[in-house]
């Protein structure tokens, strides 16, 4: 257990539990214990990594160690490893924090003779604040964002009523019937320094546990655990880490996690079930990106851990390696902008197919199905076409190359930098606006003209690199007239080229055609 006088090595993030800087009698004589009874209850709405670090009041050096995987967390700090799993998931977290006493050594102890038997430590523990923390994470999942926005407000109202009192009966009686009904659907996960009550539970059970929390600390705080420790450097010069770099690293890991979550959500959302079944190539691409992001996240954390160790073991603070890691990430295809573009494109494609399905527009699942509709048709056919959904994906190929090159090479940082220069980043095109615009014009035309017998409306997936994203195809009597029909655009006035006995030769900006007419003029 953590105690005063214990030695600490910041390079390995470990306490030397069997070694103290002074003998037991000196520590006992210099020890002071002051009561610090204080209990706080807060409502946490944000769920980013920075929000969770802030709630736990984690210092920058310790953030660096947790972020890079050098330190494993448990107890209440397990809250750090419990992010939201879906964009349709509402979350409100209740934080309970109590302090009981502050143990510290008088500064006069620094003048005493030390009993240090080994030279691996960097700091000595001078003070420890005792208490306990608990995080009640309330989650609720909805089928759409509209329900989610309203549900989060309701959940926040319920959780706020837990803050003034620890009595489960008083909390329950303060809830309206509507809130009681909703709260019965909440799932609660608890992370605390009180071991036996950690884990998943219902909202009703969470209220009961919340009521008994103060009792589990003990009447005199005898079951309190160390919350905060003050360390005195054995060397006057303490190696520290620039907070800006690790704030950026936190953002990188948050963005990678959110992109992975969006991919997994698109694959598993029941509203997308038909689309994923009809077009397995789309599901494969989403699954592949999710795997690549998780692999890259692991690589990023490993590089981060090596950089932190190097900085702490060096004679001076050298942040160049950390700076290079972040710069290489920004210049790679895994950067935030590129990954977001790709995921947004796929989300637009999935949404477009779902819109067509809900409007009862027939979706062609293959070229054979499309040919079966076109061959017997004597009518005009307007086809909303996704042109990049099943096409070769050079962006995914670039990410795959990164993965394979890392597996085949065991490299130092210099080699990695050289490899980043060899693998030129590829930025995917922004197709979202084009898909949304074509879909909007197509569905409007469908609503206006769906009762006309002379025109059919269908949707299909047809690879076409000449028109990336989407297009509207026009077919006439089974033949393709144009691969990029412009709905909503008025053509320029036609120009008469020549007039014959029964033929008028005309041209326009969009089409060139011959119109044969039987002239009745004699």
N, C-alpha and C positions, 0 to 999 in steps of 0.2 A: 504493500500500500504506500501511497505517496505520503511523505512526511518531511518535516523541517530538517535541513542539513543534508538532505539527499542530493547526490550528484546527478547531473543531467548532461547528455551529449547531444547537442543540437544537430550534429552532422548525421547521426543515425536516428534521431528523434526517439531516444530511449533513456529511461531512468536507470541509474545504477543502484538497485534496491538493496544490495548487500554492502554498500560502501557509503559512509558519511564523511563530511569534511572535518567534523569535530567529534570528539568522544561523547558518549551518552550523557555524562555528568555535565559537560559544558552546555550541551543543547538544552537539557532540562533546566539549568540555571538561567539561561538566556531566553527561554520560551515565555511568551506572553499570549494570553488568550482573552479576546474581547468579544462580548456578545454582539451579534449583528442580526437581530430578528427582523426580517423584511420579506413580505410575500407580494408578488406581482402576478397579475393575470392579464394577458394580452391576447388580442385577436389578430391573427396574421392572415392577410388576404393574398399577398403575392406568393408565388411558388418558384421563383427563379433560384438558381444556386446562390446568387448574392443575397437574396432575401433570407435563405436558410442559414447561411453563414452569419448574417447580421443578427438573426434571432438568437443564435448560440454565442454571440459576442466572441467570435474566433479571431485571433490576431493574424496579421499578415504572414509571418513565418509558418504558423501552424496551418493556415489556409493553403499555403504552398505545398506542405507535406500531405495534407488530405487530398488536395486536388490531383497530385501526381501519384497517389496511391502508396506513398511511403508510410502513411499511418492509417491503420484500420480504426473505425469508429464503432462504438457500441453504446448501450444504454440510451439515454435521451438523445445522444448525438447520432443515433441510427436514423433520426429524422432527415439527415443530410442525404441518405441513400433511398429516399422514398418520394421521387418526383411524380407529378401527374402523368398518367399513362394515356390520356386521350384528350383531344380538344373539346370533346363533349362532356368532359368530367368537371363538375363543380367541386371546388375545394375551399374550405375555410378551416384554419388551424387555430386551436386554442393552446396557448403556451402558459404553463404554470411554472413559476420559479420562486423558490424560497431559499433564503440564506439563514444560517443559524449562528455561526461564530467565525471569527478571524483569528487564526493562530499565526504568530510571527516571531522571528528572532530579533533581539535588540541589535542595533548596528554595532554595538560594542563587541559583538562576537567576531567581527572582522579583524579585531586586533589580537584575538586569541591564537594560540598555536594550533595549526591544522594537523589533522591525522590522515592526510591524503596518501594512499598507498599505490595509486595508479594515475596515469597522466592522460586518460582518454576523455575525461569529462571537459565540458566547456562552461558549465554553469552550476550554481548551487541554489537549492530551494530556500528562499528566505521567508516566504509567507504563503499561507494557504487559506482560501476562503471556502468554508464548508456549507453545504445545503443540498438541494435536489432540484431537478427539472423534470417536466413531463410535457409531452406534446400530444394532444388529441387531434388527429387528422380526420376531419369529417368529409366524406366523399359521396357524391351522388352523380349518376350518369344519366344523360338524356338522349333522346333520339334525334334532336336537332338543336341548332344554336339558339333558336327562338325560345324553346323551353329552357335551355341552359341559362340564359341571361336572367329570366324570371326566377329560376330555381336558386341561383347563387344569391340573389337578394333575400329570398326566404331563408336560406341556410344561414346567412350572415345574421339575420334577425334572431334566429333560434340560438346561435352560439353566443351572441352578445348578452342574452338573458342568463347565461351561465356565469358571467363575470362578477356580479355583485355578491353572490352567495355560494357556499359549498353545499347547501342543503338540496338534495335531489328532489324532495317533495316540493320545496318552494320553487325550484326551477320548473318542474313539470306543471305546477298550478299556474305559473305565469304565462304558459304557452296557450295560444288560442287553439280551438279544435282543428283548424286548418294546419297550424304548425305541428300539432301532435301527430296528425295524419302523415304529413311530409317527413317528420323526423323519424318515423318508424321505418322509412325506406333508406335512411342514411346508413352508410357503412363507416365505422370508426376504426382507425388503426392507432395504437398508442405506443409511443416510445418514451420510456421513463427511466429514472435511476432507481425506481422501486421495482425490482426484478420480476416478481411473480405476476404482475398485472400487465405485462407487455403483450402486444399482439392485436389481432383483429377482434372486434366485438360489435354488438348492436349499439344503437344510440342509447337505449334504456340502460344497458349494462355500463356504458361509458359514464352516464350520470351517477350511477352507484359508485363506480371506482373513483370518480372525481370527488365525491363526498368524503371518501375515506382517505384520500391522499395525505392530508396533514397528520393523520394518526400514524401512518407508516414511517414517518420521519422520526418518530419517537417524541416523548414528552420533553426531553432535554436535548433533542436533536442528535441522539446517540447513533442513529442510523444514517446520518447525513454523509454525503460523499464529497470529495474535493471538486469544487466548481472552477476554481481559478487559482493559479499558482504564480507567484512573483519570483523571478529568477535573477540572480546576481551573476554577471559574467566574471569568469575567472581571469579573463583578459579584459583590459579596459576597452579595447577595440572589439566591438561585436559585429559580426557579419550579418547584414540584414538584406532583405530583398525589396526592390522597388515595387510599391503596391500597384502601380499602373500596369506593370507587365502581367501580374496575376489576375487583375481585374479583366484584362483582355483574354487571358487563358480561360477564365471562368465563362466568359461570353462565348468563346469557341466551343467549349464542351456543352454549354446550354443549347447552342444552335444545332450542334450535331445531334443531340438528344431529341430536340423538337422535330428535326427533319426525319429522323428515324421513326418517331412516334406518328408523324403524318403518313408515312409510307405504310406502316403497319395498320393504321386506322383505315386507310383507303381499302386495304385488302380484306379487312375483317368486318367492316361496317355492313350490316345486313342490307341496307339500302343499295349497296353496290354489288350484292351477291350475283345478280344476273349478269352484270357487265363482266365481272371476273370469270364467270363460267363461260360466257360467250367468247371472251378474248383472253385466253390463258397467257399469251405472250405479254400482255399488259401486266398481269399479276406477277409473272416471272421477273419483269424489269423492276417492279416495285420491291419485290423480295430481294433481288440482287443488290439494289442500291442500299436497302436496309442493312444487309450483311456487310457491304463494303464500308458503310458509315461506322458500324460497330467495330469493325477491324481497324479502321483508321483512328477511331477514338482511343482504342487500346494502344496503338502505336504512338499517338500524340502524348498520352499520359506517360508512357515509358520514356520518351525523349524528355518530357518535363521533369521526371524523377531524376534522370541523369544530370540534367542542368542544375537542379536544386542541390544535388550532392556535390557537384563540381564547385558551385559558388560557395558552399559552406566549408569545403575543405581547402579552398585556395587561400593564399595569404591576403589577398585583397578582394574586394567585391568586384567580380567580373560578370557583368550581365550580358556580354556579347552573345553567348550561346543561347540564352533565353530569347534575346532579341531576334536571333537568326531563326529560331523555331517558329516564332510568331510571324516573321516576315515570309518564311517559306510557305507557311500555311496560307497567308493572304495571296501569295502568288501561285498557288496550286489550284487544280480543278476542284478541290474540296473546300474552297473558300465559300463564305456565306452566300454571296450573290449568285454564284454558279449553281450551288445546290438548291437554293430557293427557286431559281428560274426553272430548273428541271422538274422539281416537285410541283410547282405551280402549273407548269404545262400539263403534267399528268392529271392533276386535279381538274383542270379545265376540260380535258378529254373525257374523264369519267363523268363529270357533271353534264356535259353535252349529251352523252349517251343516255344518262338518266332522264334528262329533260325530254328527249325524243321518246323514250319508253313511256313516261307518264302522260305524254300527249297522244299516245297510241300511233305514233309514226313507226312504220315497220322498219326494223333494223336488219340489214343484210349481214349475216355472220360470216359469209364467205363469198368468193367470186362466183361459185356455182349458183348460190342463191340469187345473187344479183343478175346473172345471165338468165336464170329462170323467170325473173320478173320482166326483163327487157325484151326477150325474144318474141313473146306473143303480143307485146304491147303495140298498139297503133296510136297511142296517145303520147303526149309529152310527159316526160318524167323529170322532176327536179330532185336531185340527190344531194343531201348534206353529207359531205365526205370528210372524214378524218384521214389525213394523208401521212401522218408521222407516227401513228400509234403502233403499227406493226413493222415499221421501217427499221433498217439497221441503225443502231444508236451509237454514234461515234463518241459521245460523251461518256457513256458507260464503259466503252472500250478503253478510253483514256484512264478511267479510274481503275479498271482491271489491270492495266499495264503497271500502274503504281503499286498495286498489291503484289503482283508477280515479281517485280524488281526488288521489293523489300524482302520477299521470301528468299530470293536467290542470292542476296548479298548481305553479309554481315559487315556493316559499315560503321565507321566513326562519323562524327558530325561533319568533317570535311567532305567525306564521300557522299553523305546525304545531300549536302548542299550542291555538289556537282551533279548528282542524280536529278535534283529538282530542276536544274538548268537544262538537262537533257530531255526530261519529260515536260515538254512545253504545255502549259495549261490550256485547256479547251473550254471555252465558255459556250453553253448551249444557247440557241436562239430564244428570244422571247416570243412565244406563240400564243400566249394567253389572250391577248387583246384581239388577235385575228380570229381565234376560235369563237370568242364571245360575240364578236361583231357578226360573223357569218351565221352563227346560231340564232342571234336576235332577228336578223333579216329573214332567215329561212322560216322560223316559227311564226313570224308576223305574216308572211306570205301564205303560210299554211292555214292560219286562222282565217284570213281574208278569202281564200280561194279553195278551201278543202271540199266544198260542195260541188265544184265544177267537175263534170265527168271527163273533160278533155285533158285533165292534168292529174298526175299522181305525185305524191310526196313520199320519199323514202330516205333512209340514212344508211351509210355504209362506211367500211374502213378499207381504203384503197391506197397503198403506198404510192407516193408521187413526190419525188424530190424537187420537182420544178415548182410546186406550190406547197411549201412547208406549213404544217399546222392543220389547215382545213381549206376547203373550197366548196363551191356549189356547182355541181355538174348538171348540164342539161342534155337530155337524151330525146331524140325524136324518132318515133317508129323503130326503136331498138338501137339506133345509131347514136354515137356520142357526137354532139354538136360542139360543145365547149367544155373544157375542164375547169373553167373559172368564170362561171356565169355571174354577172354583176347585178344582183337584185338591188332595187332601190335607186338605180342610176338611170337617168333619162339619156338616151342616145342623142348625138348631134343630129340636126336635120339632114335628111338624105339628099344626095345630089343626083340629078338625072343626067346620065352620061349620053344616052341615045334612045330614040324611040323608033321602033320598026312597026311593021303592019300589025302584029299581034303580040309584040314583046316590048317591055320597058326595061332597060338596063340601068340599075341604080347602084349606088354605093353609100356606105355610112362609115362612121369612125370605128364602130364595133364589129360590123359584119359586112360582108360583100356577098350579095346573092342576086339571083335572077328571079323575077316575078313574072310569071306568064299570066296574062289576062286576055280574055276574049272581049275585044272591043265591039261594042254595039254601035259605035259611031260610023256612019256610012256617009 
